[in-house]
Amino acid sequence: MNCKPGDLAVIVRSQGNNAGRIVQCVRLHISQAHDVDGVPLLLTASGPRWVIDRPLPGNLQTVPDAILRPLRDSDGEDETLTWAGKPESVAA
């Protein structure tokens, strides 16, 4: 997942002209669907979604985590580097 509860995040991709907008991730969205045991599903077809602090144009109130990038103060290395590793040089 890209974001955590409380994160400010920028929308990096959008079909509804919302790219570049800043939102706050309030909590994970639990869909109205349930699995076979009656447990609410946290995932939708597009993956996990965040309930955001205010509706976006088109009355969107949830946003897929996949299109968000968190905006965090960083005193050190980007957290992505800890799990993805540093890029390697590519020989031409």
C-alpha positions in Angstrom: 0.0 0.0 0.0 1.1 3.5 -0.7 -0.7 5.4 2.0 -1.4 5.2 5.7 -4.3 6.7 7.7 -3.9 10.4 8.1 -1.5 10.8 5.1 -1.8 13.8 2.8 -1.5 12.4 -0.7 -1.4 13.6 -4.3 -3.5 11.9 -6.9 -1.1 10.9 -9.7 -3.5 9.4 -12.2 -7.1 10.2 -12.9 -9.7 9.9 -15.6 -11.8 12.6 -14.0 -9.3 15.5 -14.1 -8.4 15.0 -10.4 -4.7 14.3 -11.1 -2.6 16.7 -8.9 -5.3 17.2 -6.3 -4.2 16.8 -2.7 -6.4 14.7 -0.4 -6.2 13.3 3.1 -6.6 9.5 3.6 -9.1 9.1 6.5 -9.5 5.4 6.6 -9.6 2.3 4.4 -12.9 1.9 2.6 -14.8 -1.3 3.4 -17.1 -2.2 0.5 -20.7 -3.3 1.0 -19.7 -6.7 -0.4 -18.9 -9.6 1.8 -17.0 -12.8 1.3 -18.6 -16.2 1.7 -18.2 -16.1 5.5 -20.0 -12.7 5.7 -16.8 -10.7 6.4 -16.8 -7.2 4.8 -14.3 -7.0 1.9 -11.4 -4.4 2.1 -10.5 -4.8 -1.6 -12.4 -3.8 -4.7 -11.6 -4.6 -8.3 -9.1 -1.7 -8.3 -7.5 -2.8 -5.0 -7.7 -1.1 -1.7 -9.5 2.3 -1.6 -9.3 5.2 0.9 -12.1 7.3 2.2 -10.9 10.8 1.7 -11.5 14.0 3.7 -13.8 15.7 1.2 -15.6 14.8 -2.0 -13.9 15.4 -5.3 -15.7 16.6 -8.4 -18.1 14.0 -9.5 -18.9 13.4 -5.8 -16.0 10.9 -5.4 -15.6 10.1 -1.8 -13.1 7.2 -2.1 -9.9 6.9 -4.1 -7.8 3.8 -5.0 -4.5 3.5 -3.1 -2.8 2.7 -6.4 -3.3 6.2 -7.8 -2.1 8.0 -4.6 1.4 9.0 -3.6 1.9 10.2 0.0 3.3 13.5 0.9 5.5 13.0 4.0 8.3 14.9 5.6 11.4 12.9 5.1 14.5 13.2 7.2 16.2 10.3 5.5 15.8 7.9 2.6 12.6 7.4 0.7 10.7 4.5 2.2 10.3 3.0 -1.2 14.0 2.4 -1.3 13.8 0.2 1.7 11.6 -2.4 0.1 12.4 -1.8 -3.7 16.1 -1.3 -3.4 18.2 1.4 -5.1 18.1 1.4 -8.9 20.9 -0.3 -10.7 22.8 1.2 -13.7 21.7 -0.3 -17.0 24.5 -1.1 -19.5 23.8 0.4 -22.9 
